[in-house]
Amino acid sequence: MKQRFELTDFFPDIKTTDTVLYDLTTRFRARRKEMKLSRMALAKEAKVSYASLRRFEEQGDISLNSLLKLAQAMDMLDDFDKLFTTPKITNLKEYLYKRERKPDKK
């Protein structure tokens, strides 16, 4: 029998779609419970089907539109503003130069 290895077996800090999805659904479920919301109550508040919410928490599968509705119902919509904002570093010298020239926000 062949043993299947995952990249994270050897490099646990490397993010994969599976690890990001697992972490996201774990944080989501914890936040929902922290807010003392049942799946049914949150689905109703967000106008998302109960099945969609359950599928997201159990399998990580949900449409972006439904996820945004859930985030809005939990007052977490602002978290999505942070997606894709980290600049891609292709040249360390240029990155450091731009960072040094950027004025401090106070």
FILO-550490 format. One record per residue: chain; residue number from 0; x, y, z of N, C-alpha, C, CB in turn. Coordinates in steps of 0.05 Angstrom, whole numbers. Each point is the difference from the previous one (the first is absolute). Last residue first. Glycine has a CB too. Layout:
BEGIN
REC_kollo_vexdren_n_X_n_Y_n_Z_ca_X_ca_Y_ca_Z_c_X_c_Y_c_Z_cb_X_cb_Y_cb_Z
REC_A_NUM_X_Y_Z_X_Y_Z_X_Y_Z_X_Y_Z .
...
***
This chain:
BEGIN
REC_kollo_vexdren_n_X_n_Y_n_Z_ca_X_ca_Y_ca_Z_c_X_c_Y_c_Z_cb_X_cb_Y_cb_Z
REC_A_105_-14_1172_226_-5_5_28_-27_13_4_48_4_8 .
REC_A_104_24_-57_-82_-28_8_4_-5_3_30_-15_-24_-43 .
REC_A_103_109_34_-18_-14_-13_21_-28_10_2_42_-7_25 .
REC_A_102_13_7_-119_-4_16_25_-15_-17_20_1_43_-26 .
REC_A_101_65_-81_-52_-28_3_6_-3_15_26_-11_-43_-24 .
REC_A_100_96_15_-15_-11_26_-9_-29_5_7_33_-3_-37 .
REC_A_99_13_-79_58_14_22_14_-11_27_-8_41_-28_2 .
REC_A_98_-73_-50_-46_-8_0_28_12_23_16_-5_-50_-3 .
REC_A_97_31_34_-87_-27_11_2_-10_2_29_-10_-20_-46 .
REC_A_96_94_-20_31_1_28_-8_-28_13_3_39_-10_-31 .
REC_A_95_-31_-83_44_11_15_23_1_29_-6_26_-40_13 .
REC_A_94_-53_-16_-84_-20_-1_22_10_17_24_-15_-46_-16 .
REC_A_93_74_32_-57_-21_19_-7_-21_2_23_7_-10_-49 .
REC_A_92_60_-54_59_12_27_0_-21_21_-5_44_-19_-15 .
REC_A_91_-67_-73_7_3_8_27_11_29_3_7_-48_13 .
REC_A_90_-66_0_-90_26_11_2_3_12_28_3_10_-50 .
REC_A_89_-81_-52_28_15_-12_-21_30_8_1_-42_-2_-29 .
REC_A_88_-56_-1_89_28_8_1_14_-16_-22_-2_10_50 .
REC_A_87_-104_24_-34_17_-22_-8_29_9_-1_-38_-21_-27 .
REC_A_86_-41_64_92_15_2_-26_17_-25_-5_0_50_5 .
REC_A_85_-94_-46_49_29_-2_5_15_2_-26_-9_-29_41 .
REC_A_84_-87_27_-35_12_26_3_30_0_5_-44_15_18 .
REC_A_83_-30_-87_-29_15_8_-24_12_28_2_-30_-29_-26 .
REC_A_82_-41_12_100_8_-20_-20_15_13_-24_-39_-29_14 .
REC_A_81_-4_75_62_29_-6_2_10_-20_-20_-4_9_48 .
REC_A_80_-89_19_-36_16_22_-12_30_-6_1_-36_32_14 .
REC_A_79_-30_-89_27_5_-6_-28_15_23_-14_-42_-27_0 .
REC_A_78_13_32_92_23_-18_-3_6_-5_-29_-12_-21_44 .
REC_A_77_-66_71_-15_25_15_-4_25_-18_-3_-21_37_26 .
REC_A_76_-67_-72_-4_4_6_-28_26_15_-6_-50_0_-5 .
REC_A_75_2_-36_88_28_-6_-6_7_6_-30_-1_-35_36 .
REC_A_74_-85_31_21_14_25_2_30_-4_-4_-35_17_32 .
REC_A_73_-37_-82_-43_16_-3_24_17_26_5_2_-50_-8 .
REC_A_72_-58_42_-68_-18_-6_22_15_-2_26_-30_-23_-32 .
REC_A_71_80_33_-47_-15_25_6_-19_-4_24_3_13_-49 .
REC_A_70_44_-88_15_18_19_13_-14_26_8_38_-20_-26 .
REC_A_69_-86_-43_-24_5_-10_27_18_19_15_-6_-47_-16 .
REC_A_68_-8_66_-74_-25_4_15_3_-9_29_-26_-5_-42 .
REC_A_67_97_-12_-18_-2_28_7_-25_7_16_26_10_-42 .
REC_A_66_-16_-98_10_19_5_21_0_30_8_29_-38_-18 .
REC_A_65_-82_12_-55_-11_-10_25_19_5_23_-26_-35_-25 .
REC_A_64_56_58_-61_-23_16_7_-12_-8_27_-9_7_-49 .
REC_A_63_77_-60_10_11_24_11_-23_19_9_40_-4_-29 .
REC_A_62_-58_-101_29_4_21_-20_11_25_14_-37_-18_-29 .
REC_A_61_58_-81_66_-20_20_1_5_20_-22_-6_-5_50 .
REC_A_60_51_-86_7_-11_6_-26_-22_21_3_12_-46_-17 .
REC_A_59_41_-4_85_14_23_-10_-10_9_-27_39_-15_24 .
REC_A_58_-69_-58_40_16_-7_-24_16_23_-12_-34_-34_-9 .
REC_A_57_-22_40_91_9_-28_0_18_-7_-23_-42_-11_21 .
REC_A_56_3_100_-9_14_-8_25_11_-28_0_-30_31_23 .
REC_A_55_-20_0_-99_24_16_4_15_-9_25_-22_39_-23 .
REC_A_54_-61_-79_6_20_-9_-19_26_15_3_-36_-13_-32 .
REC_A_53_-38_43_82_10_-26_10_22_-11_-18_-45_-10_20 .
REC_A_52_1_88_-48_17_5_24_11_-26_11_-28_40_11 .
REC_A_51_-31_-47_-83_24_14_-9_19_5_24_-25_21_-38 .
REC_A_50_-61_-57_56_17_-20_-13_27_13_-10_-42_-25_-14 .
REC_A_49_-27_80_50_13_-15_21_20_-20_-12_-41_5_29 .
REC_A_48_19_83_-85_-12_-25_8_16_-14_22_-19_-5_-47 .
REC_A_47_14_111_39_15_-21_-13_-13_-26_8_44_27_-1 .
REC_A_46_-58_66_35_-16_-7_-24_16_-19_-18_-24_44_2 .
REC_A_45_47_-7_88_16_6_-24_-16_-5_-26_41_-12_26 .
REC_A_44_-80_-8_59_8_28_1_14_8_-25_5_-4_50 .
REC_A_43_-29_-87_-40_-23_17_-3_7_29_-1_-27_-35_23 .
REC_A_42_95_-26_-6_-9_-4_-27_-24_18_-6_17_-47_0 .
REC_A_41_15_43_89_18_15_-18_-9_-2_-29_38_-9_32 .
REC_A_40_-86_-42_32_-4_29_5_18_17_-19_-11_-10_48 .
REC_A_39_21_-85_-50_-26_8_-10_-4_30_3_-19_-45_11 .
REC_A_38_96_6_26_2_1_-30_-27_10_-11_33_-39_0 .
REC_A_37_-12_74_95_-3_-26_-11_3_2_-31_-31_-15_39 .
REC_A_36_76_81_37_-19_-2_-23_-2_-30_-8_10_48_-15 .
REC_A_35_48_4_82_-24_-15_10_-22_-1_-21_11_13_46 .
REC_A_34_81_23_-50_-22_19_-1_-27_-13_9_24_24_-37 .
REC_A_33_54_-76_32_7_22_19_-23_20_1_49_-6_-10 .
REC_A_32_-54_-62_-54_-6_-10_26_6_21_22_10_-47_-16 .
REC_A_31_13_68_-73_-29_-3_2_-8_-10_28_-2_-11_-49 .
REC_A_30_93_16_30_-11_27_3_-31_-2_2_38_20_-26 .
REC_A_29_10_-99_10_6_10_27_-13_27_4_43_-26_0 .
REC_A_28_-49_-11_-86_-16_-15_19_4_10_28_2_-40_-30 .
REC_A_27_54_77_-36_-28_8_-4_-18_-14_20_9_6_-49 .
REC_A_26_82_-31_47_-4_27_11_-29_9_-2_48_11_-11 .
REC_A_25_-26_-92_-30_3_-3_29_-4_27_14_32_-38_-7 .
REC_A_24_-31_35_-87_-25_-11_10_1_-4_31_-7_-23_-44 .
REC_A_23_85_55_1_-22_19_-4_-26_-11_12_22_17_-42 .
REC_A_22_55_-73_40_3_22_19_-23_19_-1_50_-5_-4 .
REC_A_21_-48_-64_-61_-4_-11_27_2_22_21_19_-44_-15 .
REC_A_20_2_69_-73_-28_-7_3_-7_-11_27_-2_-9_-49 .
REC_A_19_92_23_28_-13_26_2_-31_-4_4_36_22_-29 .
REC_A_18_17_-98_13_5_11_26_-14_27_5_45_-25_0 .
REC_A_17_-53_-17_-86_-12_-16_21_4_11_28_6_-40_-29 .
REC_A_16_37_79_-46_-29_6_0_-14_-15_21_2_9_-49 .
REC_A_15_97_10_72_-13_-13_-23_-29_8_0_33_-39_0 .
REC_A_14_66_73_50_-29_1_-3_-8_-15_-26_-2_44_26 .
REC_A_13_90_-57_42_-8_7_-27_-31_-1_-1_44_-18_-20 .
REC_A_12_10_-7_97_-7_29_-1_-10_8_-28_34_8_35 .
REC_A_11_-2_-99_-11_-26_7_13_-8_29_-2_9_-37_30 .
REC_A_10_52_-35_-83_2_29_3_-26_10_13_32_4_-40 .
REC_A_9_-23_-96_25_29_6_2_4_30_5_10_-37_-31 .
REC_A_8_-97_1_21_13_-20_17_29_7_5_-31_-35_-18 .
REC_A_7_-25_84_-43_1_10_27_11_-21_20_-39_29_-11 .
REC_A_6_26_-49_-81_22_19_3_2_9_29_-7_15_-48 .
REC_A_5_-34_-111_32_-8_27_-7_24_19_5_-49_-9_13 .
REC_A_4_39_-102_-36_9_21_17_-10_27_-11_41_-27_11 .
REC_A_3_-64_-86_-15_-3_26_-13_9_21_20_-38_-16_-29 .
REC_A_2_60_-94_12_-7_21_20_0_27_-15_21_-27_39 .
REC_A_1_-40_-78_-76_16_25_-2_-10_20_21_8_-8_-49 .
REC_A_0_-9_-104_49_-17_24_0_18_25_0_-37_-25_24 .
***
